[in-house]
Amino acid sequence: MAYVAVKGGTEAIEESIKRLTFERIQSQEVLAVHTIMATMRGMVDQVMSESSLYSEFLAALAIKQSEGNMEEAVFLLRAHRSTLPRLYYTRVVETDTMAVERRISASFKDIPGGQILGASYDYTHRLMDFELMGESKSSMQAWLTQFWHEEMTAGEASDLSALPKVVDYLRKEELLAEVEDDNTEPIDVTKQSLQFPTTRGERLQVLTRGQTGALTSLGYAAIRGYGAVHPTVGELRVGKLPLQISHPTDTSGEMENDYYIGKIKVTEVESFVPISIEKENHAEEMEFEIGYGICYGQNETKAIAMSILDQSLEIGSQGHPTQDEEFVLLHIDSVESSGFISHLKLPHYVTFQSKLDSMRKIKKVQRVAST
């Protein structure tokens, strides 16, 4: 069940909205949408991911309108998304073609193409940088000039759009179970409500739209004890994927007639989870299962948590909440969960008075009985 904005006295609501505008602009500081796009990458990426709408500009606008309130920004962008026509579907995207910006593996030290650290806070000291208080346009330009000079003198960069997948190592050694491709057209969870049991395609859609903090918490819970899974990140990639659509009148299905419409930045994770399987001779052997996570932008913690929950839900419920698809999928949606909690601010006068009357009657009966 979803909840919408409060309805009530028109005059009171108008005054409340005026006050909201006042609180946003009273300092008379103008925060440009393009400034948010340029300086708040993490927030923009998170809003796009949870809204299922890839538009850095609209995500930044939603952040400005909501004054940085993430759940409100996601609500705004999802509401806007629901008004947009869906004109085309892109071709299936193969992530092997990703133009990689960052690529690491916790499973293997040496991988073809090498570990590419890219941009990450993982290697920074978590100390406040007070020099940022005096940052200026000229200091930025000087730093960028030096950076580009170092890039130009560093030599020619290698091709980062054709790097092999780390998972292929395990496939060659037959340590991963063979799985047939399932080309069944997926159910669109934004057009059809969830029906349990779900398909893996539905689960992945809900997980990638899920609230980042909720996925992180449940992924952590799966590792800490509710499922006792401890995956290893086989490969984490951050980069851009090209998108193509078929010509509207082309029925040949030939990809050379496709139109290139742009690219999207994503984070993709493949986690390796060791499992014990029983062979025909009742001997136990170890194999690996893959947990998969992908989301818009650079949102690595969410993608890793998604891969953990993907594998947990594939196992199915074995007494742990993180393996229960109904528990997980119905509690990670930021709009649904925040909306349900927020609805408690709506008037509950009649129901509360009914409970109050019942309590008063019970107390009165108890007082009479005790005399």
N, C-alpha and C positions, 0 to 999 in steps of 0.2 A: 504494500500500500504506500502511495506517495502522497505527500502533503504540499500544498501550495501556500502562497502568502496569506496572511491574516486578512479577513474581511470584517469591517465594522463601520462605525460612524465615519462618514466621508470627511467631514471637517477635521476630526481628530487625526485621521490617517494623513491628510494633506499636510497638517502641521508637523506630524512626525517625519514625513519625507523632507520637509523644509529643514528641519533640525538636522537630519542626516546629511543634507547638502552642506549645511553650515559647518558641521563637524569636519567634513572633508576639506573645505576650502578656507577655513577661518585663519590659517597661518599664511594664506596668500602665496603659498609655494606651488608652482605648477610643475607637475611630474609628467613629462611627455611620454606618450605611448612608446615611441621609438627608444627612449631612454630605458624603459622597462625591458624591452626586447633585447637591448644591448648589454644590460648590466645584471639582469636577473634570470639568467639562463635556466637555472635549476627550477625556479618557481614556474617559469613559462612551460618548461618541458613537463612538469608534473601536472599542471592544469590541462595541457593538451592530452596527456595520456589518460587521465581520469574522465575527460570529456569525450573521448573518441573523436576528436576533431583536430586535424593537423593544420593549425594556422597560428603562427607565432604572433601575428599582429592582433588577431581577435583574442587570443589568450592574454596578451599584455593589456588589451583594453578591458577585459573582464577583471584582471588584477587591479587595474586603476579604479574601476568603478566600485569594486568591493573593498577598496582600501587594504589590499593584501590579505583579505580573508579568503583562505584557500577553498573552503567548502562552499562559500558564496560564489566565488569565481567559477568553480566547476558547475554549480547550479545554473549560473547565467549562460555559460557556454553550451551546456547540454540543452537548455531551453532554446537557444538560438539554433543549434544543430537540428532540432526537431522541425524547424520551419524551412529547412533547405531542401530543394529538390535533389533527388539522386538520379543523375542523368546517365552515368556510366559506371561500369565496374572495371577495375584495372585487371590486367593479366596477372596470373599467379606470379608472385615475386620470389625468385630464388636468392636466398641470402648469401650464396657463394659469390654473387656479383657485387657485394657491398664494397664501396670505396672506404676502406678502413681508416679510422682516425686513432683508434685505440684497440689493442688486442692483447689479452693476457691469458695465460693458462696456469692454473694452480696444480695441474696434474703432471705436466711435463716441463722440464726446464728449457730444453731446446726443441723448438718447433719450426717447421719450414716457414721462412719469412721472418722468423724471430718474434720475440715479445716486443710489443710496441706500447710503451707506457702512455703516450698521448697526454691529454689534459686530465688531471685527477687530483683531488685533495688527499688521496691516500698517502702521498709521500711528503706532505707538508707538515710543519710543526703546528700543532693546534694552539697557537699563541696569537693574541690580538695584535694586529698590525696597525699601530697608531699613526704610521706615516701616511696611511690612506686619508687621514683627516686633511692633509695638506696637498693632496693630489690635484694636479692642474692639467689643463689641456696641453700645455707646452711640455710638461713632464711625460705625458702619455706619448706625444709625438716623438720625443727624443728616444724613449724606450723602444717604440715600434721601429724607428729608423735603424737602431742598433740590431734589433731582432731580425729585420729583413736582410740586413747586411750579412749577418751570420748565416742565415738561411741560403743566401745566394752563393756564399763561399764554401758551404758545406759539401757541395757536389750535387750530382743529379740524384733525385729520389727514386726509389724502386717502385714498381707497379704495385699498388696496394688494393687493386680491385679484383685480383684473381688469387687470393691466398687460400690454400687448401684448408679444409676443416680438420680440427684436431680429432674429432670423433672418428675420422677415417682410420686412425691408428688402430683403434680397438676393433673396428669392423674387419680390418685385414687379418687380425689375429683371432677372429671369430669369438670375441669376448662379449659381443652384443648379439642378442637374439635377432634373427631376421624378421623384419616386419614388412608386410606387403603395403604398398601405397593405397591409401583410401581416397579415391577421387570423388567421393560422394559430395554433392553440393552442400556446403555447410548451412546450418540454420542461423539466421541473423537474429541475435538476441535483442537487438534494438527494435526489431519489428514483431517479434513473437516472444511471449512470456515464457519463462523457464518451466519445463515439465520434467519432473524427476522420474526415473534416472535420466541424466543428461548424457550427451555425447562429449567426447574430448574437445571437439571444436567449440561447443558451447562453453565448456569450462574455461578454455583458454581465452575466449572473448571476455567473459566475466572477470577473469583474473587480470587481464591487461587493462580493463576499465576500473579495476578495484582501487580503493583508497590506499595510497602508498603506506601509510602508517599501519593500517589494518593488515595488509599483506606481510609487512615486516614482522609484526607481532605474531601472527599465526605461523609464519615461516620459522621464526625463532622458537615458538612453542613446539613445532614438529621436531626440531633438533634437540631441544632441551629435555624432552621426555614424552610428549604426546605423539608417539610414533617412533621415537628413538632412531631417527634417520640422520646420517651424517654424510652428506654428499661432498664431492670434490668438484670444484668448478673446472670442467674440461676446457671450456673456452668462453671468454667474455669478449664480445665485440661491440664497439661503438663506431658507427659510420653512417654513410648515406646510401640509400637504395634507390635505383631508378624505377620510375613507374611508367608503364605504357598502357594505352587503351586501344581497342580495335577500332577500325574505321566503322562508323555507324552503318554504312551500306555494304561493308565487306562481309561476305558469307563464306569466304574460302578458308578462313582460319589461319592464313599464313601470317606469321609474325613480322615479316618484312614490310607489311602494309600498316603496321601499328603506328600510332602517334606517341611520341615521348612527351609527357605532360609535366615532368619535374621530378624532384627527388625528395625523400623524407629522411630525417635523421632518426635512427633507432638504436636501442641497446638490445643485444641478443645474448642469451646465456644458454649453454648446454651443460647441465650438471650430471656427473656420473655417480650413480647410487649403487653400492654393492648389495646384492641380494643372494640369498642361499636358495638353491633349487634342488629338488630331489629327482635323481635320474631313475631309469627303469630298474636298476639293480639296487635301489634304495640308498645309493651312495649320494652324499650331498656335494654339490659343486657350487662355486661362486661365479656369478655373472654380474654384469652391470646393466642397470636400466638407466634411461636418460630422462631427466627432468628438463622441461623446456620453458624458457621465459623470453618474452619480447615486449617492448613497449616503446612509445614515442620518446624521442629525445634521449638525453643522457641521464638515465635513472637506474643506476647499477644495482643498488640495494633492492629496489622493487623487482627488477628482472631476476635477480638471484632468488629472492623469496618466492616469486612466481614459479620458478623452476622446481623449488622444493615442494610447493603445494600441488603442482601438476603431477609429480610423481606420487605424492601421498594420496591424491584423489584417484589416481589410476589403480592403486592397490585396492582401494575400496575400504569401507568401514570395518575396522577390526577392533572396535571398542575405543578408538581414540577420536576426539572431536576433529582433529586436523585431517582425518581421513574420511570424514562425513561430508559429502558434497553439499547436502542441504544446509548444514551448519556453516560451512565455509562460504559458499556462494551467496547465501542470503544475508551475510553479515559484513561483507567487505565493500559494498556499494556505498560511496560517500554521500550521494544524494538521498538514497533511501534511508540510510542510518541516521544521518544528521536531520533529515526531514522528520523522521519519526520521533527523535528526541526533542526537536524543536516544537513539535505539535503540542507538547506538554505546556507550552506558554499560551495556547489557545484557551478560551473560556471553557471550564468544566463545571460551571456553577450547578447545573441540575444534578449531575451524577455525584458531585461532592456533597451537595446538600442532602441527597438521598442517603449516602453513607453516614453523614453526620446525624441525621434523624434516627437511623438504625442504632447507632452507638448511644445516643441519648436515651432511647427507649430501653436498651439493654441495661444501661447504668441505673435507670430509674427502677427497673424490675429488681436489680440486685440490691438497691438501697431498701426497697420495701421488704424484700426477703430477709434482709439482715436485721430488721427491726422487730 
